[in-house]
Amino acid sequence: GIPLERVSEIAGHTRLDTTMKLYGRLKAEKRTKLLVDF
């Protein structure tokens, strides 16, 4: 099978990627709100 380290590595990358996407979307939404406010 796949080594456990490899599994956690893949899972970690996926989680990080998801977090970055969520964070990027939140930042984009905040930026849009700021533009709307001004």
PyMOL Python script that loads the backbone (N, CA, C, O; Angstrom):
from pymol import cmd

cmd.read_pdbstr("""\
ATOM      1  N   GLY A   1       0.835  -1.221   0.000  1.00  0.00           N
ATOM      2  CA  GLY A   1       0.000   0.000   0.000  1.00  0.00           C
ATOM      3  C   GLY A   1       0.856   1.252   0.000  1.00  0.00           C
ATOM      4  O   GLY A   1       2.068   1.194  -0.210  1.00  0.00           O
ATOM      5  N   ILE A   2       0.224   2.364   0.233  1.00  0.00           N
ATOM      6  CA  ILE A   2       0.912   3.651   0.252  1.00  0.00           C
ATOM      7  C   ILE A   2       1.440   3.915   1.655  1.00  0.00           C
ATOM      8  O   ILE A   2       0.726   3.700   2.634  1.00  0.00           O
ATOM      9  N   PRO A   3       2.693   4.381   1.766  1.00  0.00           N
ATOM     10  CA  PRO A   3       3.231   4.710   3.090  1.00  0.00           C
ATOM     11  C   PRO A   3       2.379   5.775   3.783  1.00  0.00           C
ATOM     12  O   PRO A   3       1.851   6.677   3.132  1.00  0.00           O
ATOM     13  N   LEU A   4       2.249   5.664   5.103  1.00  0.00           N
ATOM     14  CA  LEU A   4       1.407   6.579   5.866  1.00  0.00           C
ATOM     15  C   LEU A   4       1.893   8.026   5.735  1.00  0.00           C
ATOM     16  O   LEU A   4       1.088   8.955   5.674  1.00  0.00           O
ATOM     17  N   GLU A   5       3.224   8.208   5.691  1.00  0.00           N
ATOM     18  CA  GLU A   5       3.763   9.565   5.553  1.00  0.00           C
ATOM     19  C   GLU A   5       3.278  10.206   4.260  1.00  0.00           C
ATOM     20  O   GLU A   5       2.942  11.389   4.219  1.00  0.00           O
ATOM     21  N   ARG A   6       3.251   9.397   3.207  1.00  0.00           N
ATOM     22  CA  ARG A   6       2.820   9.887   1.898  1.00  0.00           C
ATOM     23  C   ARG A   6       1.349  10.304   1.955  1.00  0.00           C
ATOM     24  O   ARG A   6       0.964  11.337   1.407  1.00  0.00           O
ATOM     25  N   VAL A   7       0.533   9.484   2.626  1.00  0.00           N
ATOM     26  CA  VAL A   7      -0.897   9.779   2.740  1.00  0.00           C
ATOM     27  C   VAL A   7      -1.108  11.099   3.468  1.00  0.00           C
ATOM     28  O   VAL A   7      -1.867  11.951   3.006  1.00  0.00           O
ATOM     29  N   SER A   8      -0.436  11.271   4.609  1.00  0.00           N
ATOM     30  CA  SER A   8      -0.587  12.503   5.385  1.00  0.00           C
ATOM     31  C   SER A   8      -0.032  13.693   4.611  1.00  0.00           C
ATOM     32  O   SER A   8      -0.538  14.809   4.727  1.00  0.00           O
ATOM     33  N   GLU A   9       1.018  13.447   3.817  1.00  0.00           N
ATOM     34  CA  GLU A   9       1.603  14.508   3.000  1.00  0.00           C
ATOM     35  C   GLU A   9       0.587  14.992   1.974  1.00  0.00           C
ATOM     36  O   GLU A   9       0.376  16.194   1.811  1.00  0.00           O
ATOM     37  N   ILE A  10      -0.045  14.034   1.279  1.00  0.00           N
ATOM     38  CA  ILE A  10      -1.059  14.368   0.277  1.00  0.00           C
ATOM     39  C   ILE A  10      -2.240  15.069   0.941  1.00  0.00           C
ATOM     40  O   ILE A  10      -2.739  16.078   0.442  1.00  0.00           O
ATOM     41  N   ALA A  11      -2.682  14.518   2.078  1.00  0.00           N
ATOM     42  CA  ALA A  11      -3.808  15.106   2.806  1.00  0.00           C
ATOM     43  C   ALA A  11      -3.471  16.523   3.254  1.00  0.00           C
ATOM     44  O   ALA A  11      -4.308  17.423   3.180  1.00  0.00           O
ATOM     45  N   GLY A  12      -2.238  16.712   3.720  1.00  0.00           N
ATOM     46  CA  GLY A  12      -1.794  18.031   4.161  1.00  0.00           C
ATOM     47  C   GLY A  12      -1.807  19.029   3.023  1.00  0.00           C
ATOM     48  O   GLY A  12      -2.263  20.160   3.193  1.00  0.00           O
ATOM     49  N   HIS A  13      -1.307  18.620   1.852  1.00  0.00           N
ATOM     50  CA  HIS A  13      -1.290  19.508   0.693  1.00  0.00           C
ATOM     51  C   HIS A  13      -2.708  19.867   0.270  1.00  0.00           C
ATOM     52  O   HIS A  13      -2.997  21.016  -0.064  1.00  0.00           O
ATOM     53  N   THR A  14      -3.589  18.869   0.286  1.00  0.00           N
ATOM     54  CA  THR A  14      -4.972  19.115  -0.110  1.00  0.00           C
ATOM     55  C   THR A  14      -5.624  20.093   0.849  1.00  0.00           C
ATOM     56  O   THR A  14      -6.320  21.018   0.430  1.00  0.00           O
ATOM     57  N   ARG A  15      -5.400  19.887   2.122  1.00  0.00           N
ATOM     58  CA  ARG A  15      -5.988  20.756   3.143  1.00  0.00           C
ATOM     59  C   ARG A  15      -5.451  22.182   2.992  1.00  0.00           C
ATOM     60  O   ARG A  15      -6.203  23.153   3.076  1.00  0.00           O
ATOM     61  N   LEU A  16      -4.139  22.291   2.767  1.00  0.00           N
ATOM     62  CA  LEU A  16      -3.521  23.603   2.589  1.00  0.00           C
ATOM     63  C   LEU A  16      -4.096  24.298   1.367  1.00  0.00           C
ATOM     64  O   LEU A  16      -4.399  25.491   1.404  1.00  0.00           O
ATOM     65  N   ASP A  17      -4.244  23.539   0.277  1.00  0.00           N
ATOM     66  CA  ASP A  17      -4.789  24.091  -0.955  1.00  0.00           C
ATOM     67  C   ASP A  17      -6.211  24.590  -0.730  1.00  0.00           C
ATOM     68  O   ASP A  17      -6.575  25.671  -1.194  1.00  0.00           O
ATOM     69  N   THR A  18      -7.008  23.808  -0.021  1.00  0.00           N
ATOM     70  CA  THR A  18      -8.389  24.197   0.274  1.00  0.00           C
ATOM     71  C   THR A  18      -8.414  25.455   1.129  1.00  0.00           C
ATOM     72  O   THR A  18      -9.206  26.366   0.889  1.00  0.00           O
ATOM     73  N   THR A  19      -7.537  25.495   2.132  1.00  0.00           N
ATOM     74  CA  THR A  19      -7.467  26.660   3.016  1.00  0.00           C
ATOM     75  C   THR A  19      -7.091  27.903   2.223  1.00  0.00           C
ATOM     76  O   THR A  19      -7.682  28.966   2.411  1.00  0.00           O
ATOM     77  N   MET A  20      -6.102  27.768   1.329  1.00  0.00           N
ATOM     78  CA  MET A  20      -5.667  28.902   0.524  1.00  0.00           C
ATOM     79  C   MET A  20      -6.797  29.407  -0.361  1.00  0.00           C
ATOM     80  O   MET A  20      -6.982  30.614  -0.513  1.00  0.00           O
ATOM     81  N   LYS A  21      -7.557  28.473  -0.947  1.00  0.00           N
ATOM     82  CA  LYS A  21      -8.675  28.857  -1.806  1.00  0.00           C
ATOM     83  C   LYS A  21      -9.735  29.601  -1.009  1.00  0.00           C
ATOM     84  O   LYS A  21     -10.242  30.634  -1.447  1.00  0.00           O
ATOM     85  N   LEU A  22     -10.073  29.063   0.181  1.00  0.00           N
ATOM     86  CA  LEU A  22     -11.058  29.725   1.042  1.00  0.00           C
ATOM     87  C   LEU A  22     -10.558  31.103   1.451  1.00  0.00           C
ATOM     88  O   LEU A  22     -11.309  32.078   1.409  1.00  0.00           O
ATOM     89  N   TYR A  23      -9.287  31.184   1.849  1.00  0.00           N
ATOM     90  CA  TYR A  23      -8.690  32.441   2.287  1.00  0.00           C
ATOM     91  C   TYR A  23      -8.689  33.453   1.144  1.00  0.00           C
ATOM     92  O   TYR A  23      -9.003  34.628   1.340  1.00  0.00           O
ATOM     93  N   GLY A  24      -8.333  32.984  -0.048  1.00  0.00           N
ATOM     94  CA  GLY A  24      -8.320  33.850  -1.218  1.00  0.00           C
ATOM     95  C   GLY A  24      -9.706  34.376  -1.539  1.00  0.00           C
ATOM     96  O   GLY A  24      -9.862  35.540  -1.908  1.00  0.00           O
ATOM     97  N   ARG A  25     -10.716  33.523  -1.400  1.00  0.00           N
ATOM     98  CA  ARG A  25     -12.090  33.931  -1.682  1.00  0.00           C
ATOM     99  C   ARG A  25     -12.548  34.965  -0.653  1.00  0.00           C
ATOM    100  O   ARG A  25     -13.198  35.951  -1.002  1.00  0.00           O
ATOM    101  N   LEU A  26     -12.203  34.733   0.630  1.00  0.00           N
ATOM    102  CA  LEU A  26     -12.568  35.689   1.684  1.00  0.00           C
ATOM    103  C   LEU A  26     -11.909  37.037   1.430  1.00  0.00           C
ATOM    104  O   LEU A  26     -12.549  38.079   1.572  1.00  0.00           O
ATOM    105  N   LYS A  27     -10.633  37.021   1.054  1.00  0.00           N
ATOM    106  CA  LYS A  27      -9.923  38.263   0.771  1.00  0.00           C
ATOM    107  C   LYS A  27     -10.556  38.981  -0.410  1.00  0.00           C
ATOM    108  O   LYS A  27     -10.701  40.204  -0.402  1.00  0.00           O
ATOM    109  N   ALA A  28     -10.933  38.210  -1.427  1.00  0.00           N
ATOM    110  CA  ALA A  28     -11.564  38.798  -2.607  1.00  0.00           C
ATOM    111  C   ALA A  28     -12.900  39.433  -2.234  1.00  0.00           C
ATOM    112  O   ALA A  28     -13.239  40.515  -2.712  1.00  0.00           O
ATOM    113  N   GLU A  29     -13.658  38.746  -1.372  1.00  0.00           N
ATOM    114  CA  GLU A  29     -14.948  39.284  -0.929  1.00  0.00           C
ATOM    115  C   GLU A  29     -14.747  40.563  -0.128  1.00  0.00           C
ATOM    116  O   GLU A  29     -15.482  41.533  -0.316  1.00  0.00           O
ATOM    117  N   LYS A  30     -13.759  40.574   0.763  1.00  0.00           N
ATOM    118  CA  LYS A  30     -13.462  41.769   1.554  1.00  0.00           C
ATOM    119  C   LYS A  30     -13.074  42.919   0.634  1.00  0.00           C
ATOM    120  O   LYS A  30     -13.520  44.050   0.826  1.00  0.00           O
ATOM    121  N   ARG A  31     -12.247  42.631  -0.362  1.00  0.00           N
ATOM    122  CA  ARG A  31     -11.792  43.650  -1.301  1.00  0.00           C
ATOM    123  C   ARG A  31     -12.992  44.229  -2.046  1.00  0.00           C
ATOM    124  O   ARG A  31     -13.087  45.439  -2.249  1.00  0.00           O
ATOM    125  N   THR A  32     -13.903  43.351  -2.450  1.00  0.00           N
ATOM    126  CA  THR A  32     -15.101  43.788  -3.158  1.00  0.00           C
ATOM    127  C   THR A  32     -15.947  44.676  -2.254  1.00  0.00           C
ATOM    128  O   THR A  32     -16.462  45.706  -2.689  1.00  0.00           O
ATOM    129  N   LYS A  33     -16.087  44.271  -0.985  1.00  0.00           N
ATOM    130  CA  LYS A  33     -16.863  45.076  -0.030  1.00  0.00           C
ATOM    131  C   LYS A  33     -16.232  46.448   0.154  1.00  0.00           C
ATOM    132  O   LYS A  33     -16.934  47.455   0.236  1.00  0.00           O
ATOM    133  N   LEU A  34     -14.899  46.486   0.220  1.00  0.00           N
ATOM    134  CA  LEU A  34     -14.206  47.765   0.368  1.00  0.00           C
ATOM    135  C   LEU A  34     -14.466  48.652  -0.843  1.00  0.00           C
ATOM    136  O   LEU A  34     -14.706  49.851  -0.704  1.00  0.00           O
ATOM    137  N   LEU A  35     -14.418  48.061  -2.019  1.00  0.00           N
ATOM    138  CA  LEU A  35     -14.678  48.824  -3.243  1.00  0.00           C
ATOM    139  C   LEU A  35     -16.098  49.355  -3.251  1.00  0.00           C
ATOM    140  O   LEU A  35     -16.346  50.479  -3.689  1.00  0.00           O
ATOM    141  N   VAL A  36     -17.035  48.544  -2.765  1.00  0.00           N
ATOM    142  CA  VAL A  36     -18.438  48.959  -2.712  1.00  0.00           C
ATOM    143  C   VAL A  36     -18.607  50.091  -1.701  1.00  0.00           C
ATOM    144  O   VAL A  36     -19.376  51.024  -1.933  1.00  0.00           O
ATOM    145  N   ASP A  37     -17.888  50.009  -0.576  1.00  0.00           N
ATOM    146  CA  ASP A  37     -18.001  51.033   0.468  1.00  0.00           C
ATOM    147  C   ASP A  37     -17.519  52.398  -0.016  1.00  0.00           C
ATOM    148  O   ASP A  37     -18.110  53.422   0.327  1.00  0.00           O
ATOM    149  N   PHE A  38     -16.464  52.415  -0.799  1.00  0.00           N
ATOM    150  CA  PHE A  38     -15.897  53.693  -1.245  1.00  0.00           C
ATOM    151  C   PHE A  38     -16.672  54.333  -2.377  1.00  0.00           C
ATOM    152  O   PHE A  38     -16.302  55.409  -2.847  1.00  0.00           O
TER     153      PHE A  38
END
""", "prot")
cmd.dss("prot")
cmd.show_as("cartoon", "prot")
cmd.util.cbc("prot")
cmd.orient("prot")
